[in-house]
Amino acid sequence: MSGRVVLAVDGGNSKTDLALVREDGELLALARGGGSSPHQLGIDRAFDVLGELFARAVEEARVEAPVACAQVLLAGVDFPREVNAAVEHAANRGWALHTTVGNDTFAVLRAGTDRGWGVAIVCGAGINCVGVAPDGRHTRFPALGPTTGDWGGGYDLGIAAVSAAARSEDGRGPVTSLERAVPAHFGCTSPSELAESIHFGAIAERRVVELAPIVLAEAADDPVAASIRDRLAGEVVALARVALARLDLTEESVDVVLGGGLFQSGDAGLVAAVAAGLGEVAPRTTLRVAEAPPVLGAALLGLDELGAPPAALARLRRALAAPEPVRSSGG
């Protein structure tokens, strides 16, 4: 097979996508497996997961290692020491002649805009943000949860919903439809029954992440659920505002890309709340929901590295489905 090949990895907490792409933009193989976050699995097991997927992909594509370059973008790679450890492991595997390792938010940003720069906020189980300036400067947040001041993502929405339901039941808080909807999701009849089930381990607390879509659905008619949704929107706007300010882009025309399951669910109320808030702090931004899988962004970064022409980038976008602009948040 002629033509240089890119290895692209989007490794998340729950799933991993690995693609092999030829420099002309042809998608040669796409393999999916379980999560590969070094933070969740440890660095050795995370790279074992990637190795299994790579073996499947090269067999399907009928290519040989090492390929020309690799973009390995992983959840849980937040600090330089984590990047360095991942780079060392990738080099030892011999998958590519040159490997770039980074956080998976970079994949979302590149998938969401052909400019190659801007701001991306990812809301999955948690929340994260990256900003890239036209001159290549980066800004990021540690994204370690409450210890680094973070609130947002499916887990936090779920816990907030459980709390609101309990306070509605016992009278400490306002009445909310979450009092019914939250326990019903788990087959319970009341918030107090749900609390007891979580306390004794019959229902794992981590499953509260499943409640995020329920919060967004109830927010259309319930003020308490709407306040939880709007808090998330405010956190997204705060991350974007700070990223834009750090990169001196507040007054510039910038793409702000929203990725992750909470935004890809297509909830119009959440996107509208983010757009309204963003319009107040950075009126020239254009808001986009990245509907394409983040592995597209990793592959595009690899093609960028090889100097692939626009036609190759467009070909790959067609193969993996390109995102569309959602709305402009201002002037």
C-alpha positions in Angstrom: 0.0 0.0 0.0 1.5 3.4 -1.0 1.2 6.5 1.0 2.1 7.4 4.6 -0.3 6.4 7.3 -1.5 8.2 10.5 -2.5 6.4 13.7 -5.2 8.3 15.5 -6.4 7.5 19.0 -9.2 9.0 21.1 -9.0 7.2 24.4 -11.7 7.9 26.9 -12.8 6.6 30.3 -15.4 4.3 28.9 -14.4 3.7 25.3 -11.5 4.1 22.9 -11.5 4.7 19.1 -8.4 4.0 17.1 -8.2 4.8 13.4 -5.6 4.3 10.6 -5.8 6.9 7.9 -3.7 7.3 4.7 -2.3 10.7 3.9 -4.8 11.1 1.1 -7.6 11.0 3.7 -8.8 7.4 3.1 -10.0 5.7 6.3 -8.2 2.4 6.3 -9.4 1.0 9.6 -11.4 2.0 12.7 -11.4 -0.1 15.8 -13.3 0.5 19.0 -12.7 -1.0 22.5 -13.0 -0.2 26.2 -11.7 2.8 28.0 -7.9 3.5 27.9 -7.5 6.4 30.4 -4.2 6.0 32.2 -5.8 7.7 35.2 -8.4 5.0 35.4 -6.4 1.9 34.3 -2.8 2.7 35.0 -0.4 3.5 32.2 0.6 -0.2 31.4 -3.0 -1.5 31.1 -4.1 1.6 29.2 -1.4 0.9 26.5 -2.3 -2.7 26.5 -5.8 -1.7 25.4 -4.4 0.5 22.7 -2.0 -2.3 21.6 -4.9 -4.7 21.1 -6.8 -2.2 19.0 -3.7 -1.3 17.0 -3.1 -5.0 16.2 -6.7 -5.3 15.0 -6.5 -2.2 12.9 -3.2 -3.0 11.1 -4.5 -6.4 10.3 -7.7 -5.0 8.8 -5.8 -2.2 6.9 -2.9 -4.5 5.8 -0.3 -2.0 6.9 2.9 -2.6 8.8 4.3 -0.8 11.9 5.7 1.7 12.3 3.4 4.1 10.6 4.4 7.6 9.8 3.0 9.4 12.8 0.6 8.9 15.7 -1.7 11.3 17.6 -2.5 9.5 20.9 -5.1 11.7 22.7 -6.2 10.3 26.1 -8.5 11.2 29.0 -6.6 11.5 32.2 -3.4 12.9 30.6 -3.4 16.2 32.4 0.0 17.0 33.7 3.5 17.0 32.0 4.6 14.0 33.9 1.6 12.0 32.6 2.3 13.2 29.1 6.0 12.2 29.4 5.1 8.7 30.7 2.7 8.2 27.9 5.2 9.3 25.3 7.7 6.8 26.7 5.2 4.0 26.6 4.2 4.8 23.0 7.8 4.9 21.9 8.5 1.5 23.4 5.6 0.1 21.5 7.1 1.1 18.2 3.7 2.0 16.6 4.9 5.1 14.7 8.0 7.0 13.7 6.8 10.0 15.5 4.2 10.1 18.3 2.4 13.1 19.9 0.5 12.5 23.1 -2.0 14.8 24.6 -5.4 15.2 26.4 -8.5 14.1 24.5 -9.9 17.6 24.5 -7.5 18.5 21.7 -9.3 15.9 19.6 -12.6 17.5 20.2 -11.4 20.9 19.3 -9.8 19.8 16.0 -12.9 17.7 15.1 -15.1 20.7 15.7 -13.4 23.3 13.6 -11.2 23.4 10.5 -9.4 26.5 11.8 -7.3 24.2 14.0 -7.6 26.6 16.9 -10.3 28.0 19.3 -11.8 26.7 22.5 -13.3 23.3 23.3 -15.3 22.3 26.3 -16.1 18.6 26.8 -18.9 17.5 29.1 -19.0 13.7 29.6 -18.9 12.2 33.0 -16.9 15.2 34.0 -15.9 18.5 32.4 -12.7 19.8 30.7 -11.6 22.6 28.5 -8.7 23.5 26.2 -7.9 26.7 24.3 -5.5 27.0 21.3 -4.5 30.4 19.9 -3.8 31.0 16.2 -0.1 31.3 17.0 -0.1 27.8 18.7 -0.3 28.9 22.4 -2.3 26.5 24.5 -4.2 26.9 27.8 -5.8 24.1 29.8 -7.3 23.4 33.2 -6.2 20.4 35.4 -9.8 19.1 35.4 -9.4 17.0 38.5 -12.9 17.6 39.9 -13.6 19.5 43.1 -9.9 19.7 44.1 -9.3 22.0 41.1 -12.6 23.9 41.4 -14.5 21.9 38.7 -18.2 21.4 38.6 -20.0 20.0 35.7 -20.5 16.8 33.6 -22.9 14.0 34.0 -21.8 12.9 37.5 -22.2 16.3 39.0 -25.6 16.8 37.4 -26.7 13.4 38.7 -25.6 14.1 42.3 -27.4 17.5 42.1 -30.6 15.8 40.9 -30.5 13.2 43.7 -30.0 15.9 46.3 -32.8 18.1 44.9 -35.1 15.1 44.8 -34.4 14.3 48.5 -34.9 17.9 49.6 -38.2 18.1 47.7 -39.4 14.9 49.5 -38.5 16.1 53.0 -39.4 19.8 52.6 -36.0 21.4 52.9 -36.1 22.4 49.3 -38.6 23.4 46.6 -40.9 20.8 45.1 -39.5 19.4 41.9 -40.5 16.8 39.4 -37.1 15.2 40.0 -38.6 13.9 43.2 -40.5 11.4 41.0 -38.2 11.1 38.0 -34.9 10.4 39.8 -35.9 7.4 41.9 -38.1 6.0 39.1 -35.0 5.7 36.9 -33.6 3.2 39.4 -36.8 1.4 40.0 -37.4 3.0 43.4 -40.6 4.6 44.6 -39.1 7.6 46.5 -35.9 9.5 47.0 -35.5 8.0 50.5 -35.7 4.5 49.1 -33.1 5.4 46.5 -30.8 6.9 49.3 -31.0 3.7 51.3 -30.2 1.6 48.2 -27.1 3.7 47.4 -26.1 3.7 51.1 -26.1 -0.1 51.3 -24.6 -0.6 47.9 -27.6 -2.0 46.1 -27.2 0.8 43.6 -23.7 2.0 42.8 -23.3 5.8 43.4 -21.4 6.2 40.2 -24.6 5.3 38.3 -25.9 8.8 39.1 -24.3 9.8 35.9 -27.2 8.1 34.2 -29.5 10.9 35.5 -28.0 13.7 33.4 -30.4 13.2 30.5 -33.3 13.2 32.9 -32.2 16.5 34.4 -32.1 18.0 30.9 -35.5 16.6 29.9 -37.1 17.8 33.2 -35.5 21.3 32.8 -38.0 22.2 30.1 -40.8 22.5 32.6 -39.3 22.2 36.1 -37.5 25.3 37.6 -35.2 23.2 39.9 -34.0 21.0 37.1 -33.6 24.1 35.0 -31.4 25.7 37.7 -29.1 22.6 37.6 -28.9 22.8 33.8 -28.2 26.6 34.0 -25.5 26.0 36.5 -23.8 23.7 34.1 -24.1 26.3 31.3 -22.6 28.9 33.6 -19.6 26.6 34.3 -19.1 26.1 30.5 -19.2 29.8 29.9 -16.7 30.4 32.8 -14.2 28.0 31.3 -14.6 29.5 27.8 -14.3 33.0 29.2 -11.1 32.3 31.1 -9.5 30.4 28.2 -10.3 33.2 25.7 -8.9 35.8 28.1 -5.7 33.9 28.7 -5.1 33.7 24.9 -6.2 37.3 24.3 -9.1 36.2 22.1 -12.1 37.7 23.9 -12.6 40.3 21.1 -11.8 37.9 18.2 -13.9 35.8 16.0 -13.4 32.4 17.6 -15.1 28.9 17.3 -16.1 27.5 20.7 -16.7 23.8 20.3 -18.9 21.8 22.7 -18.2 18.1 22.9 -19.1 15.0 25.0 -22.2 13.1 25.6 -24.2 15.9 27.4 -23.9 18.2 24.3 -24.2 15.4 21.7 -27.5 14.5 23.3 -28.9 17.5 21.4 -30.5 19.3 24.3 -31.5 22.6 22.8 -32.0 24.3 26.2 -28.5 23.6 27.4 -26.9 24.8 24.1 -29.1 27.9 24.2 -28.1 28.7 27.8 -24.4 28.4 26.9 -24.9 30.6 23.8 -26.7 33.3 25.8 -24.0 33.4 28.5 -21.1 33.3 26.0 -22.7 36.1 24.0 -22.4 38.4 27.1 -18.6 37.7 27.6 -17.3 37.1 24.1 -19.9 38.3 21.5 -17.9 37.4 18.4 -17.7 33.7 19.2 -19.4 31.0 17.1 -20.8 28.0 19.0 -20.5 24.6 17.5 -21.5 21.1 18.8 -19.0 18.6 17.6 -21.2 15.8 16.3 -18.3 13.9 14.7 -16.4 11.5 16.9 -13.2 12.9 18.5 -11.1 10.3 16.8 -11.7 12.4 13.7 -9.9 15.3 15.4 -6.9 13.1 16.3 -6.7 11.9 12.7 -6.9 15.4 11.3 -4.1 16.5 13.6 -2.0 13.7 12.1 -2.8 14.7 8.6 -1.9 18.3 9.5 1.5 17.0 10.7 2.0 15.3 7.3 1.0 18.4 5.4 -1.9 16.7 3.8 -3.9 18.9 1.3 -7.4 20.2 2.1 -9.0 17.6 -0.2 -7.6 14.9 2.1 -9.0 16.5 5.2 -12.4 16.9 3.5 -12.3 13.2 2.4 -11.7 12.1 6.0 -14.4 14.3 7.3 -16.9 12.8 4.9 -15.9 9.3 6.1 -16.4 10.1 9.8 -19.2 12.7 9.5 -18.4 16.4 9.9 -19.9 18.7 12.5 -22.1 21.7 11.6 -22.3 25.1 13.2 -25.0 25.5 15.8 -25.4 29.2 16.3 -23.5 32.4 16.7 -23.6 33.7 20.3 -23.4 37.2 19.2 -22.5 39.9 16.6 
